[in-house]
Amino acid sequence: MQHIIDRFISYVTIDTESDPKSDTTPSTKKQLDLAKLLVKELKAMGMTDVTIDKNGYVMATLESNVEHEVPTIGFVSHYDTTPDFTGANVKPQIIENYDGGDIMLNKEQNIVLSPSYFKDLLLYKGQTLITTDGTTLLGADDKAGITEIMSAMEYLIQHPEIKHGKIRVGFTPDEEIGRGAHKFDVEKFGCDWAYTMDGSQIGELEYENFNAAGAKITFKGKSVHPGYAKGKMINSMLLASKFISKLPKKEIPEKTKGYEGFFHVVGITGSIEETVIELIIRDHSAKKFTKRKEFIHELANKFNKKWKKQFGDEIVIAEVKDQYYNMKEKVEPVFHIVEIAEKAMKELGIKPIIKPIRGGTDGCQLSYKGLPCPNIFAGGHNFHGKYEYVPVESMVKATEVIVKIAEITAARKN
């Protein structure tokens, strides 16, 4: 267990925050600090065909140790952390034998991780937790996944008595800004299927995710001296506010769960002359997803009709772009890949929690590029903020799941 703790801490203390404003891949050079370390470690442990391409995608092979033909499987994680909260100067804290009470993350700032607010903590009473110091995120999303894949490969190399086919591992940049799979070379990876190790709670197994789109809605205005503005001024900020008020009030992230979709306003910038709203659109149902996108265009058209006489041109311009789709469509035809992961968990005494992802992973994009790729738990909780933590025992179990999947795949009659 200490080996996994040491490995995880060595990864999270490297700042790999991605940047949505950058056009390069990776979006930040500092991500390569971890990518290069992974290349070094993969070679040192005995993996073959270890490569890092010009965009920072790391791949490596563990060769088969059986004579018969076995499907080539892959395991994928991303090494960037979200720009939503700082990932610089991470100072992990280790809480041994967690007692089920409040955890003081930062005494000076009185930042407390409490089970009264984060009830999942109580699932891990008696276990070893790794938390933040309250000033940064932790980076378990997804350096826990990387730790587990690296540890599983190392274990398989050290235990050749465990039979397995050819295994490929892949580590990607920029997943947190939606680009993780964009330049992933599926053909080079060469797998029949793969798994992302990017879930949360122990037992999670996911093959459904949101359909996702981003919308940029621009509102035009007319600036006139406020003392003489009657009947002349059009304040684009007020138009934008009115537009937001027309979105379904109960269909927002903080009021939805399970398969329920939402509209989520993520940014507003503006002046009297021009205001821009950025929002994201999410739904598991392809039909409802299409209706949500249509709703935005219809609402924009209503505003344009209402203001056409006074403004002349279009007063609202709505641009909606698809981001990724529900992988269910690509995974269901090869459902045995989910069943293998489920079987692996059950054999290890883990209760599988099969549920939809309220988000996306590299796997959903990879699935549409021809690599079916369900998602498996990595163990962390409260991603993207100062309350992030991971139970070490969950990382150990995730490592064991990877090993067991390799074993079951090799033993399975195709």
N, C-alpha and C positions, 0 to 999 in steps of 0.2 A: 504493500500500500504506500509506503514511504517513497518508493521509486516513482509512482504515479503522481504523488504530491509534488515531488521535486521537479518532475518533467513539466507538469502543468504550470507551476510557478515560474519556471524558466521561460515559458511561452507568454504568459500574461504580463510579465514585466517588460516585454518589448512592445512599444507603442506601434499599433498597426491601423490606426484610424483612417477610414477612407473618406474621400471628398467628392460629393456629388457635382461640384462646380468644375472639377478638373476633367479634361478630355483625354488624358493619357490612361494607359493601362499598364500597371496598376495606377489608380488615381493619385496615390501618394508614394513617393520613393521609399519611405520608411517601412512600408509593407514588405519590401524585399529583404529587410534585415531578418525577419522571421523565415521567409521563404528560403533564403540561403542557408540558414541554420538547419532547416528541415532536410535540405539536400545533403548537407554534411552528415547529419545523423542517420539518414536512410542508407547512405553509402557505408558508414561505419558499422551499422548493424547487419549488413550483408544483403541488402536488397539489390536487385539488378536493374539495368536499364533506367537508371535514375536521371531524370532530365528536368531542366527548368527552361522554358521558352522565353522569348523576348517580352512577353506580356506578364511574366511571373507565375505561369501555371506550372506547378510541380507535379511530376508523375513518376511512379516507380513500380517495379514488379517483384512479386514473390513467386518464384517458379513452382510449378506443380511437383508434388512428390509421390504421385501415383502413376501407374502405367496406363490405366484406362482413360478414356476421353471424359473430361469434365467441363461444364460451361465455365467460361472465364467471368469472374465476378469482380466488382469494384467497390471501393469505399471512398467517399468524398466528404471533405469538410472545407470550410473557408477560413482564411487566417486574418481577414480584416475585421475590425470592430466598427460599430455604428458611429456616425458623426453626431448622433443625438445627444451624446454625453461624453465627456472627455475620457480618453483611454491612455493619457500620458501619466507617467509616474504612479502606476498602480502599485499599491502596497497591500498585498493580501494578508488577511489575518486568519489564523487557524484556530478553530474552536473545537477542542477535543471533548468527546463524550457530552454532546450538547444536552443540557438539562431541561429544555422545553420552555425556558424563560426568555426575557428580553436580552438582546445582544447589543451592547454598547459599541457602535461602530466608531464613533468619534465623540470623545468626552468634551472637547473644547466647543464643538458646534452642537452638542446634544443631539446627535443623529443616532437613532435607535432602530434596530431591526426587531420588530415585535410580532409574535404569533397572534396577538390580538387583531392585527391588521393583515398580516401574511400568514394565514392559517395553515398553509402547506408546511410550514416549519415543523409543526407537531408530528408530521410523518417521519421525521428524522431524529427523534429523541434518542439519545444514546450513541449517535453517529458523529463522525468528524466532519465539520463544515468548514469550507473556505469562503470567507466574506471579503468585502472591500473595507477600506478605512473610512468610508463615508464621503470621500472627496472625488472618487472616480467610479467608473463602472469596473467590473471584474474582468470581463472578456471570456467568460465561460462559453459565450456565444461568439465564436465557436471553437475556442481553443481547448475546451473540454473534448470536443469531437476529434480534434487533431491528436490530443494526448491519447485517446482511446485507440485510434487507428494505429498510431506509432507503437503503442504498448502491445497491441494484439499482434502486429507483424513481428515484433521482437520476440514475443512469446512463442509464436509458431516456428520461428527460426531456431529458437533454443530447445524446442520440443518436436523434433522430426517424427516422433512416433504418432503425432496427430496428423492424420492424412487429409490432404486438401488439394484442390486443383490450382490452376494459375489465378493469382489474385493481383489486381491492379489497385493502386491508391492514387488519389488525386487531391491536391490542395489548391484552392482558388483564391484570387483577390476579389475585392469589390462586390461581394455578395450583398452587403448591407446597403448598397446604393443601387441594387437591382441589376448589376452587370456581371455577376459572378460567372454565369454560364455563357455569356456572349461570345467569348473567344476560346471556349473550351473545345478542344479538338477531339470530338467523340470517336472519329475513325482511328486516330492515333491511340486513344485510350483502349480501344479494342475489346470491350466487354459485352457479354450477352445482356447483363443487367448490372445495376449498382444500387448502393444504399447511401443516402446522406446521413451522417451522424450529426444531426442538427436539431433534434427535438429537445424537449424540456424534461418533465418528470419521468422517473424510472417507469418503464413499461410502455411508454408512448410508442405507437406504431401507426404511421400516417401515410395514406396514399391518395387523399383528397385535399385539395387546397383551394383557395380563392381563385376565381378569375379576376384579373386586376387591370385597371386602367387609371391613367392620370389625366386630369383636366386642367387646362389653363384658360381662365375666363377673363377677358379684358373688357372693361367698362369705359366708355368715352364720356367726357363731360364738356361743359363750356364754362370757362372762368370769366366772371364779370365782377367789377368792383361791388363789394357786398352792399354798399349804400344805394346802389342803383340796379340791383340784381333781380327785382321782381319780374317774373315772367320771362327772364332771360337766362339766368344762371342754371346750369345743370351740374349738380355735384355728384361726380362719379362714385365717390365713397359711399354716399347715401344709397345710390343705385345698387352697389355691391352688397350693402347691408340688407337691402330689401330682397335681393336675390337669395342670399343665405337664409333669410327668414322663410322663404318659400320651399326650402328643402324639408323633407319629412323629419319632424322633430324627434321621433323615436328611432329613426334609422341612422344612428351615430354610434361610434365604437363603444362609448360608455353605457349604452343602453341595449346592446345586442350581444348574442352568444351563439354557440353551436353553428348551425347552418345559416344563421341570419346575416344578411349583407348590410352594407352601410355606405353613406356618403361621409367623407371626413375632410373638413377644411384644414389644410396644413400650413397655409401661408396667405397673408394679405399685405400688399404694399400699395400705397396710393396717394393721390393728391386730387384736387378738384377736377383737373383735366383728364386724368387717367388712373384707374385702379385695377390691379390684377389680383384675382383670387386663384390660388392653387388648391385643388382638392383631389383626393383619391377616391376611386369607386371600387367596391369589392362585393362579390357575390359568388357562392358556390354553384348556383344554378346558371347555366349558360343563357337560358331564356330570360331570367330575371336580370342578369348582367346586361344583356342587350337592352332591356327595357329601361334600366337605370341610365345607360348612356343616351338613349333616346329622350329620356325625361330632361336631361341637361340641355339638349338641343331645342326641345320644345319650349322649355322655360325661356331660353335666350330669344327664341322667335317671338314669344308673347311680349317680351320687353321691347323688342325692335318694332313690333306693330304699334304698340302703345306710344312710342316716342318718335315714330317716323316723321310725323308732321313737324314737330318742333326741332328735331335734330337733323333730319334729312337722311344721312347715311345710317348704317347699322350702328347702334349704340352699344350693343353687346356682341362680342365675338367669342364663340366657344370652340376651343380646340380640344378634342378628346382623343387620346392615344392609348391603345392597348399595351399592357406591360407584360403580362404572362397569363397562362390559362390553367384550368384545373387538370392536374395530371391523371385523374381518375380514368379518363377516356383512354389513356395510353397504358395504364397499369392493369386495368381489369382484364384485357385479353391475355395477359401473362400472370394471372393472379397467384400462381404457385410461388412467385417471388415474395409475396406478402406472407403466404402460408409457411414458407421456410423460416422467415424471421419470427413468425408467431410460434412455430414449433421450437425454435431455439430458445426463446424466452421461457416457454413452459417447461422445457427440460432443465432450465436453470432455476426453476422455482419463482419466476417473475410473472406476475399477472399482466398479460398484454392489455393495453388501453388503446383500442382502435377508435380513433376519432378524427374529424376533419381538422386540418391546419387552418387557423384563422390568420393566414398570412401566406407567404410563399417561401420556397427554398430553391437552391440551385437545382434540386431534383426536378422541380416542375418544368423548368426550362430545358433541362437535359432530356426529360421524357419526350418533349416535343422535337428534340433533335435526334431522336432514335435510340435513346438510352433510358429505358424504363427505370425509375429511380425513387422508390419509396423512402420515407424518412423514419429514422430510429432515434429514440431518446439519447441525449448526451448527458442529461442529469441536472443541468442548471435551472435556476428559477429567477424570476424578476429581471429578465434581460433588459439591457439598454439603460441602466441607471445605477444609482449608488446602493440600492438594496439587493443587488444581484448576489447570489451565492450558489455554491454547488456542494452537495454531499459527496465526499470522497468515495464512499461505498457505492454510490450510483455510477461513478466513473469506472470503478472496478467491474461492476456488473455489465456495463456497456462494452467494456473490453472483452469480457467473457462471451457476450452475445456475438461479437464479431468472429471470435474463434469458433464458436458453435455453429454459426452460419456456414463458415468455410468447411467444417467437418460434415454437416448435414448435406451440403451441396455435393461433396465428393462421394458420399455414400449413397446418394439418391440415384434411382434407376431412371434414366432419361428416356 
